Amino acid sequence: MNALTRALLIVLAVGLVFGMGVHYESQYDDRWPYPDSDSIATEYESHVGEQVFLFGTVQSVDRDSATAQLEIAHTTGTFEMTAQRFDADVREGGVVQVLGTLEPNHVVVTQAVAVVNPAGSSKLYKHGVSLVGALLVTVLVFKHWRIDRETLAFEARYDG
């Protein structure tokens, strides 16, 4: 296979992946079964009794009453919610996903809570570890392989 054919196939594959991504994004909102944080912020009472899926930043946790105060972000700001039956091990500033039923007075009765970041500093740690891992993989790949610019292909290095 010559270099031009290989380059055209790569461009075609990237174009197909991009097109599938655009199609997926255009259909995403129609297929999402839960109200988004924007509609909850503006039309709260119309969603009472519905099942919701929210991301929130933990403001405080009361272990005795199994509740947590969450700050939910939306397009134009934030709003506060109380999560009942909250049993996740998370500190203030941590981020959680909450699946539950919306109740009056900005209360959500949780069915499931997943901890995204247990503390505010977790995000920096995750990005740092990912960067180190990506660098190690890149170094190992190029230690054993090289790119032949004439054929636009990877070739094994025989020198190391």
N, C-alpha and C positions, 0 to 999 in steps of 0.2 A: 504494500500500500504506500503510495507516494505521500509526500508532505502536504500537498494541497488537499488531497482527499481526506487525510487525517484531520487537518485543520477545519475543513467544512463539516465533518462529522461532529467535531467538538462544538462548533458554533451551533449546529442543529440540536445537539443534546442540551446545551445550555438554554437555547430558545424554547425547547419543549418544557424544561423544568420551570422556566420563568412563566410560560403560558399557563401551566398547571397551577402555579402559585397565584397568579392573577385570578384564575377561575375560582380557586378555593376561597380566596378573600372575598370575591364578589358574592358568594353563596353563604358565607359564614354567619352573618347576622340572621338570615332567614332560618337557619337550622339550629341556632342556639336556643335551648329550651328555657332559659332563665332570664328574668328582666335584668338589664344592665344597671350599673350604679347611677348612671345619669337619670334613667327613668325612675329609679327608686328615690333619688334626691328630689325630683320635681313632682312626682305623682305617687307619693308614699302610700296614701290611704287606698289607692286603687290596687295596690299589690299586697295588701294585708291578707294573710291566709295562703299566699303562694309560696312555693318552694324557691329559694334563692341560693345563689352561689356567689360569694363575695370574697374579695381580698381585702384585708385590713391590717393596719398597724396597731399593735397592742399598746394601749395607754396605761392600763392597770389591770391586775388580776386579783380577784378575791377568792381564795381557795376555799374558805369556809362556806360561802354561798354558791360556789362553782359558777361564778360570773366573770366576765371580762368586759372592759370598756374598749371599744375598737374605734379607730378613725378610718373611715372609708373615703377614698379619693374618687372624685368624678371630674368631669371636664372643667367645671368652673370653680372647683374648690373641694371641700371635704365636709363630711357630716359624721356625727357620733352615733354609735349603736351600742347597745348592751347585748352581749351574747350570753344566754343562759345555758346551763348544762355544759359549761366550758371546762374540759379536763386536760387540755394540752399543757405540756411543760415548756413554757415560753416566758421570756422576761420582757419587761417594758422595752419598746422599740423593736421587738421582733415582729415578723410578718407572718400572718396565718391565712389559710383558705378556710372559709366557713360554708358548709352546706346545711341549710335548715329552713324553718318555716318563719316567715315574717309575721310578727305580731304588732298590735298597736303600740304607740309610744316609743318607736325606734328600738324594738326588741326583736332579736332573732333567737328562736329556740333551736339549738344546734342538733343535728343528727350526726355530723362528722366534722372534725377539725383536723386540718393538716398543717404542720409547721413548715413554712417555707424557709424562714431564717429565724433561729431561736433568739437572736439578739441583733442589734443594729450593725455590729462589727462583722457579722457572718458573711455579708456580701463581699467585703474586701477580701476575706480569706478565700472564698470560693473562686473569685476571679484570679487571685494570685496563684492558687494551686492549679487552676486550669491553664494559665499562661506558662507556668513552669512545665507542666505536662506536655503542652503543645510544642514548646521549645525542645524538650528532650526527644520527642517523636521526630521532629523535623531534623534534628542533628543525626539521629540514628538512620533515618531514611537516606539522607545525603552522604552519610558515611559509607553506605553500601551501594548506593545507586547514584547515577548522574544523568543529566538531561543532555541528550544529543540534539544540538540545535539544528542540524541538517535534516534529521528525520522526525523531529518533534516527538521523541520517544525516550522512555527511561531505559538505561542500560546498566547492567551490573558492573560495579567497579571490581577490577581484579587486583587492585593494589591495596586493598584494605577493607 
